[in-house]
Protein backbone atom coordinates (compact mmCIF):
# COMPACT_ATOMS: atom_id res chain seq x y z
CA UNK A 1 0.00 0.00 0.00
CA UNK A 2 1.63 3.27 -1.12
CA UNK A 3 1.83 6.47 0.87
CA UNK A 4 -0.66 8.34 -1.30
CA UNK A 5 -3.30 5.72 -0.55
CA UNK A 6 -2.45 5.94 3.14
CA UNK A 7 -2.87 9.71 3.11
CA UNK A 8 -6.24 9.34 1.36
CA UNK A 9 -7.22 6.80 4.00
CA UNK A 10 -6.16 9.19 6.74
CA UNK A 11 -8.28 11.97 5.25
CA UNK A 12 -11.30 9.66 4.98
CA UNK A 13 -10.82 8.52 8.58
CA UNK A 14 -10.57 12.13 9.72
CA UNK A 15 -13.83 13.03 7.98
CA UNK A 16 -15.53 9.99 9.49
CA UNK A 17 -14.43 11.03 12.96
CA UNK A 18 -15.41 14.64 12.26
CA UNK A 19 -18.93 13.54 11.40
CA UNK A 20 -19.27 12.21 14.94
CA UNK A 21 -17.66 15.21 16.66
CA UNK A 22 -19.39 18.32 15.34
CA UNK A 23 -20.52 20.95 17.86
CA UNK A 24 -22.80 23.95 17.86
CA UNK A 25 -19.92 26.45 18.01
CA UNK A 26 -20.10 28.42 14.72
CA UNK A 27 -16.49 29.61 15.09
CA UNK A 28 -15.19 26.06 15.57
CA UNK A 29 -17.82 23.55 14.41
CA UNK A 30 -15.31 20.71 14.86
CA UNK A 31 -14.29 21.74 18.36
CA UNK A 32 -14.74 18.33 19.98
CA UNK A 33 -12.71 16.55 17.31
CA UNK A 34 -10.05 19.29 17.26
CA UNK A 35 -9.54 19.15 21.03
CA UNK A 36 -9.20 15.37 20.96
CA UNK A 37 -6.71 15.46 18.08
CA UNK A 38 -4.73 18.30 19.66
CA UNK A 39 -4.36 16.33 22.89
CA UNK A 40 -3.41 13.19 20.95
CA UNK A 41 -0.80 15.02 18.85
CA UNK A 42 0.61 16.81 21.88
CA UNK A 43 0.94 13.55 23.84
CA UNK A 44 2.68 11.89 20.88
CA UNK A 45 5.00 14.87 20.46
CA UNK A 46 5.96 14.97 24.13
CA UNK A 47 6.47 11.21 24.31
CA UNK A 48 8.38 10.57 21.09
CA UNK A 49 8.88 13.33 18.54
CA UNK A 50 10.20 16.12 20.74
CA UNK A 51 12.72 13.92 22.63
CA UNK A 52 13.97 12.56 19.30
CA UNK A 53 14.30 16.09 17.90
CA UNK A 54 16.23 17.19 20.99
CA UNK A 55 18.64 14.26 20.61
CA UNK A 56 18.96 15.02 16.88
CA UNK A 57 19.73 18.68 17.55
CA UNK A 58 22.22 17.99 20.34
CA UNK A 59 24.03 15.18 18.49
CA UNK A 60 24.49 16.43 14.93
CA UNK A 61 26.67 19.47 14.16
CA UNK A 62 24.71 22.51 13.04
CA UNK A 63 26.17 22.44 9.52
CA UNK A 64 24.95 18.84 9.10
CA UNK A 65 21.46 19.85 10.22
CA UNK A 66 21.55 22.78 7.78
CA UNK A 67 22.54 20.45 4.96
CA UNK A 68 19.74 18.01 5.76
CA UNK A 69 17.19 20.82 5.88
CA UNK A 70 18.49 22.21 2.58
CA UNK A 71 18.27 18.79 0.93
CA UNK A 72 14.61 18.27 1.83
CA UNK A 73 13.83 21.91 1.08
CA UNK A 74 15.26 21.46 -2.41
CA UNK A 75 12.89 18.54 -2.98
CA UNK A 76 9.95 20.67 -1.84
CA UNK A 77 10.92 23.56 -4.13
CA UNK A 78 9.96 21.54 -7.21
CA UNK A 79 6.35 21.10 -6.02
CA UNK A 80 6.28 24.79 -5.05
CA UNK A 81 7.32 25.60 -8.59
CA UNK A 82 4.42 23.57 -10.00
CA UNK A 83 1.89 25.25 -7.70
CA UNK A 84 3.20 28.72 -8.47
CA UNK A 85 2.71 28.00 -12.17
CA UNK A 86 -0.81 26.65 -11.50
CA UNK A 87 -1.59 29.91 -9.69
CA UNK A 88 -0.39 31.99 -12.62
CA UNK A 89 2.76 33.18 -10.84
CA UNK A 90 5.07 32.52 -13.74
CA UNK A 91 8.08 34.43 -12.42
CA UNK A 92 7.94 32.68 -9.02
CA UNK A 93 7.39 29.29 -10.62
CA UNK A 94 10.35 29.64 -12.95
CA UNK A 95 12.49 31.02 -10.13
CA UNK A 96 11.74 27.99 -7.94
CA UNK A 97 12.46 25.65 -10.85
CA UNK A 98 15.81 27.37 -11.35
CA UNK A 99 16.48 27.01 -7.60
CA UNK A 100 16.10 23.25 -7.92
CA UNK A 101 18.30 23.13 -11.03
CA UNK A 102 21.08 25.23 -9.48
CA UNK A 103 21.09 23.57 -6.06
CA UNK A 104 20.83 20.05 -7.48
CA UNK A 105 23.66 20.65 -9.97
CA UNK A 106 26.08 22.79 -8.00
CA UNK A 107 24.95 22.35 -4.40
CA UNK A 108 25.67 18.65 -3.95
CA UNK A 109 22.11 17.57 -4.66
CA UNK A 110 20.62 20.45 -2.68
CA UNK A 111 22.70 20.06 0.48
CA UNK A 112 24.19 23.52 -0.12
CA UNK A 113 21.69 26.30 -0.85
CA UNK A 114 23.58 28.17 -3.53
CA UNK A 115 20.40 29.59 -5.07
CA UNK A 116 19.51 31.72 -2.04
CA UNK A 117 23.00 33.20 -2.01
CA UNK A 118 22.55 33.96 -5.73
CA UNK A 119 19.38 35.97 -5.05
CA UNK A 120 16.73 33.35 -5.83
CA UNK A 121 14.42 33.21 -2.79
CA UNK A 122 11.92 30.46 -2.03
CA UNK A 123 8.24 30.90 -2.94
CA UNK A 124 6.71 28.08 -0.92
CA UNK A 125 3.29 27.03 -2.18
CA UNK A 126 1.16 23.89 -1.95
CA UNK A 127 -2.01 22.64 -3.60
CA UNK A 128 -4.18 23.94 -0.77
CA UNK A 129 -2.95 27.44 -1.53
CA UNK A 130 -3.54 26.78 -5.22
CA UNK A 131 -7.16 25.87 -4.48
CA UNK A 132 -7.43 29.11 -2.53
CA UNK A 133 -6.10 31.04 -5.54
CA UNK A 134 -8.77 29.34 -7.65
CA UNK A 135 -11.48 30.62 -5.31
CA UNK A 136 -12.06 27.75 -2.88
CA UNK A 137 -12.85 28.93 0.65
CA UNK A 138 -10.62 27.52 3.43
CA UNK A 139 -13.54 26.02 5.30
CA UNK A 140 -13.50 25.24 9.02
CA UNK A 141 -10.36 24.82 11.08
CA UNK A 142 -9.39 21.21 11.67
CA UNK A 143 -6.62 19.42 13.60
CA UNK A 144 -5.52 16.26 11.81
CA UNK A 145 -4.02 13.23 13.57
CA UNK A 146 -0.21 13.31 13.29
CA UNK A 147 -0.31 16.21 10.79
CA UNK A 148 -1.52 19.01 13.07
CA UNK A 149 -3.50 22.16 12.33
CA UNK A 150 -5.07 22.61 8.92
CA UNK A 151 -8.23 23.73 7.13
CA UNK A 152 -10.82 21.65 5.36
CA UNK A 153 -9.53 22.92 1.99
CA UNK A 154 -5.94 21.94 2.77
CA UNK A 155 -7.13 18.57 4.07
CA UNK A 156 -8.85 17.84 0.76
CA UNK A 157 -5.66 18.93 -1.04
CA UNK A 158 -3.48 16.63 1.08
CA UNK A 159 -3.56 13.58 -1.24
CA UNK A 160 -2.50 15.78 -4.18
CA UNK A 161 0.31 17.36 -2.15
CA UNK A 162 1.46 13.89 -1.16
CA UNK A 163 1.48 12.76 -4.78
CA UNK A 164 3.49 15.86 -5.72
CA UNK A 165 6.14 15.22 -3.06
CA UNK A 166 9.10 13.54 -4.75
CA UNK A 167 10.11 11.87 -1.51
CA UNK A 168 7.03 9.64 -1.68
CA UNK A 169 8.16 8.37 -5.09
CA UNK A 170 11.56 7.28 -3.79
CA UNK A 171 12.53 3.60 -3.94
CA UNK A 172 13.39 1.28 -2.30
CA UNK A 173 10.59 1.69 0.20
CA UNK A 174 12.96 1.39 3.17
CA UNK A 175 14.97 4.37 1.94
CA UNK A 176 11.77 6.36 1.40
CA UNK A 177 10.54 5.63 4.91
CA UNK A 178 13.87 6.61 6.44
CA UNK A 179 13.79 9.86 4.48
CA UNK A 180 10.27 10.66 5.68
CA UNK A 181 11.23 10.08 9.32
CA UNK A 182 14.46 12.10 9.05
CA UNK A 183 12.60 15.00 7.43
CA UNK A 184 9.95 14.93 10.15
CA UNK A 185 12.56 14.97 12.93
CA UNK A 186 14.52 17.73 11.18
CA UNK A 187 11.40 19.88 10.84
CA UNK A 188 10.54 19.34 14.51
CA UNK A 189 14.08 20.21 15.57
CA UNK A 190 13.88 23.45 13.57
CA UNK A 191 11.02 24.72 15.75
CA UNK A 192 12.24 23.48 19.14
CA UNK A 193 13.09 26.98 20.37
CA UNK A 194 9.68 28.31 19.33
CA UNK A 195 7.82 25.42 20.97
CA UNK A 196 9.85 25.82 24.17
CA UNK A 197 8.98 29.52 24.20
CA UNK A 198 5.28 28.73 23.76
CA UNK A 199 5.37 26.07 26.46
CA UNK A 200 7.18 28.47 28.80
CA UNK A 201 4.61 31.18 28.14
CA UNK A 202 1.81 28.70 28.76
CA UNK A 203 3.44 27.63 32.02
CA UNK A 204 3.75 31.27 33.13
CA UNK A 205 0.13 31.95 32.17
CA UNK A 206 -1.00 28.86 34.08
CA UNK A 207 1.04 29.90 37.13
CA UNK A 208 -0.47 33.39 37.02
CA UNK A 209 -3.98 31.97 36.78
CA UNK A 210 -3.32 29.68 39.75
CA UNK A 211 -1.87 32.60 41.72
CA UNK A 212 -4.86 34.83 40.94
CA UNK A 213 -7.31 32.08 41.90
CA UNK A 214 -5.45 31.44 45.15
CA UNK A 215 -5.34 35.15 45.95
CA UNK A 216 -9.05 35.50 45.20
CA UNK A 217 -9.81 32.55 47.45
CA UNK A 218 -7.60 34.02 50.19
CA UNK A 219 -9.34 37.42 50.00
CA UNK A 220 -12.73 35.75 50.09
CA UNK A 221 -11.67 33.67 53.10
CA UNK A 222 -10.37 36.76 54.93
CA UNK A 223 -13.59 38.65 54.15
CA UNK A 224 -15.76 35.83 55.44
CA UNK A 225 -13.60 35.67 58.57
CA UNK A 226 -14.29 39.35 59.19
CA UNK A 227 -17.98 38.73 58.71
CA UNK A 228 -17.90 35.93 61.26
CA UNK A 229 -16.08 38.15 63.78
CA UNK A 230 -18.41 41.10 63.18
CA UNK A 231 -21.89 39.90 62.13
CA UNK A 232 -23.04 43.53 61.88
CA UNK A 233 -21.09 43.80 58.60
CA UNK A 234 -23.42 41.27 57.01
CA UNK A 235 -26.45 43.20 58.31
CA UNK A 236 -25.08 46.49 56.96
CA UNK A 237 -24.42 44.96 53.53
CA UNK A 238 -27.83 43.32 53.24
CA UNK A 239 -29.60 46.52 54.40
CA UNK A 240 -27.59 48.83 52.14
CA UNK A 241 -29.63 50.53 49.41
CA UNK A 242 -28.45 51.46 45.93
CA UNK A 243 -27.17 55.01 45.57
CA UNK A 244 -29.59 55.71 42.72
CA UNK A 245 -32.74 54.02 44.00
Buried (B, 14 or more C-beta within 10 A) or exposed (E): EEBBEEBBEBBEEBBEBBEEBEEEEEEBBBBBBBBBBEEEBEEEBEEEBBEBBBEBBEEBEEEEBBBBBBBBBBBBBBBBBBBBBBBEBEEBBBBBBBBBBBBBEEBEBBBBBBBBEEEBEBBBBBBBBBBBBEEBEEBBBBBBBEBEEBBBBBBBBBBBBBBBBEBBEBEEEEEBEEBBEBBBBBEBBEEBEEEEEEEEEEEEEEEEEEEEEEEEEEEEEEEEEEEEEEEEEEEEEEEEEEEEE
